[in-house]
Amino acid sequence: MKDISVLIVEDDPAVAGALELRMKRTFSRVFSASDGRKGLETAVAEKPDVILTDLRMPHMEGLDMIAEIRKTLPDVHVIILTASSDRFDRKRAEELGVEGYFTKPLMVNELISKIQELV
């Protein structure tokens, strides 16, 4: 599974750092961005296999970022990582083709299994 590339879009530095460290142990290429706008730019430039994103971020919300990414990368796998349990967020995520929705705190082994299942 080392051939998988993952983009982490997370504005909390502690969460992003821990997640990035763990993903680098499992996958060959791991990118990170600290907000939705940077996530969009990185996704378009790097074309990752999987995007892991928070919902609430500065400059561009996660769902808005996903909608923009879908215009260029319609088949990229997207997994949301969030503390939100808002049903409207979940509904919009489904409409955008999100394939996983994990609430924080994360069970990283389950997340890795989901990534491997998707790719």
N, C-alpha and C positions, 0 to 999 in steps of 0.2 A: 504493500500500500504506500510505499515511499514516493510513488510517482504523482501523488495527488497534491495539488496546490490549493492553499487555503488563504483567504483574506479575512482578517479579523477587523471589524469596525466597532470600536468601543471607546467611549470617552473617559471612562474611569481608568486611570493609569495602573492601579493595582490589579484590577481584573484583567485588563489588556495584557499586562506583563506576565501574569501567571498563566493565562490562556496561551499566549504566544510561546512561552517556554515549553508547555506541555505539548502543543501542536508540533513544535519543531522536533520533538523526540519521535514523533510518529510519521510526519509527512515531510516530503522533500523541500517544498517551497512554501514558506509562510510569510505573508505580507500583513502589515497592520496600518490602520488609519484611525485617527483620534476623533473624527466627526464625519457626518454624512457626506459633506462636500468632498472631503479628501478620500472617503471611501469610494465615491463615484469615480473620481479621477483615477484612483489606483485600480479599480475594477476594469475600467476601459483600457488602461495601459497594460495591465498584467494578465487579463483574461483568466482569472482563477477558476478552478473546478468547482469550488464551494466558497460561499460567502457566509460568514457568521457575523450577525449584526445585532446591536442593541436597537431599541426603538427610540428612546428619548436621548437625543444628542444635539449639541449646538450646530448651527449653520444649516443643517438639513436633517429632518427626522428620518429614522430608518425606513419607514414605509415609503416616504417620498423618494428616498435614495433608491430603493428597490424598483419603484415604478420607472425611474429614469434609466437604471441599469438594464431593465427588461427591453428597452428600446434598442439597445446595442447588443446585449447578450441574453437573448430570450431563453436560452436553455441552461443557463448557469443555475446550479443548485443553491438554494438560500435557506438558511436556518436562522431563526430569530432567538436571541438570548436576551431575556428581559425580566425585570421585576414586576412588570405590568401584567395584570390578568384581565384587562379591559376586553369585553366581548366584541366591541367594535373594531379594536386593533386585530383581534383574531380573525374576524370576518374579512377585513380588508387584506390581511396577510394571505388568507385562502384565495381571495380573488386575484392576488398577485402571483399565485403559484408557489408560495412558500411551502417547503417540504418538511419543516420541523419547527417546533415552537417549544423552547426550553425556558423554564422559569428559574431565576436565580434564587438561592445559590445553586450552582450547576453541579451535576453529577458528570464529571468530565469523561469517565469511561463510557457512559451512555451516549454522550455527544460523539465521541470517537467512533463508537459502533454505528451510530446513525450516518456519519460521514462515509464510513466504509460501505455501508449498505447502499448509499445513493450513487457512489461513483464506481 
